[in-house]
Every structure is written in structure tokens, then in C-alpha cells.
Amino acid sequence: MQLATFFDPTALAIVGGGTALTTILRSPVRDLMRAAAALTVLPRRRFAAEPLLRQLAAQAYLAGRHGVMQLDRAVIADPDLAAAIDAIVDGATPETVVALAEHCRRARIERHAAAADVWAGAADAAPAMGMVGTLVGLAAMFATMADPAKIGGAMAVALLATLYGALLANLVAQPIAHRLRVRARIEAYERSRLSAPLAILAAREAPSSGTVARVAA
């Protein structure tokens, strides 16, 4: 059986276009952009905190020898860690630094969840658009019953639309949404490992016993 048998532009346009339109209408533009940008993240390695922990250890060593103010010259690519280091340089308390890091972590989780929700929404819409294509094909088939030559094309639209909807949902959109959620959970846990070292580094600027005790608790 030839693969061309399973290609029908009308059914593909109904399912693909309908799914895309439904996703666009139900999602904010910012989330749509995040969902598209998330595709570039999937081929990369999953996030690991070790490089940032090593960089943070180097910053702690530098602060121990030359003072916390020297950290202002450090070049840190990760925006969340850079924001925490800037707060430490500005004299923020360990509690403030940990709260900032947690805020950045939760904001990142929300962004990842929004991108995954867009793809999950597409997975929900695709089978429905497949059913729409099936109904359109059946309606066209019944309208052309008097012309047997046109019945086959209408029936192909009806059957292939259901196939396209199932494939788009289960082989494309849903796997992407699942992988994004898995990566988001891993990154959320890995970034939580940065809080304690950041608090210890911030405590060097204001090393009162009460503050250190609260950080250790």
C-alpha cells in the first residue's frame, strides 16, 4: 500500500488548521510564543544544577578572599542566579535572597507549565477537529451520492480526518506536553538546590547569629 493513499490535503487542512486555530484562540500570545520556543529546548540535555553550584562555590571563594562586593564583577549567564548574586551584593539578608530565588523558581515553573498547557490543549483539540473533518467528509459524501466518482474522495476526507486527529494528538502534541512537564519538574527540583548555598553566601555579608540560625533551620 502506497503512503500517498493516506494523504489528503483537505482532511489535513481541516485537522491541522482547526487545531492550530483552536489553540490560538484559547491561549494568550505570550504562552503561544513560549510553547513554540519550548521546541528548541527539547533536544537539549535536561537541566542540572551542578554547573551553577560549582559557579556559586567559586563566587563564595572569591567573596571569602576579597569580599562580597567583588561578586559585582562576576559574569553569570543564568538570570535567576545572577539576580540572587546582585541581591547579595546589595546587602540583602539571607531570607530575602532565598525568597528571591524561590520567586524566580516559581515564576519559571509557571512559564514551563503554561507552555506545556498549550501543547496539551492542542492534544485535546486535535481529535475533535478530526471528528469535524469526518462530519464534513460524510456531509460531502451524502451530497454527492448521485455521482459515484466523487464519493471516494469525500469518504477519504471522512476517514483520514479521524486518523490525522488521533496521530496529531497522540504522536505529536501530547508527547511534547509530557516531555515539557517532565523537564519542568526536574528543573524545579534542581533549582531548589541553590537556595541553601545562596543563603550561606548572603550570611557572610550580615553574619549575625540569629540570621544564621534561621537559615540553618
Secondary structure by P-SEA (a helix, b strand, c coil): ccccccccaaaaaaaaaaaaaaaaaaccaaaaaaaaaaccccccccccaaaaaaaaaaaaaaaaacccccccccccccaaaaaaaaaaaacccaaaaaaaaaaaaaaaaaaaaaaaaaaaaaaaaaaaaaaaaaaaaaaaaaaacccccaaaaaaaaaaaaaaaaaaaacccaaaaaaaaaaaaaaaaaaaaaaaaaaaaaaaaacccaaaaaaaac
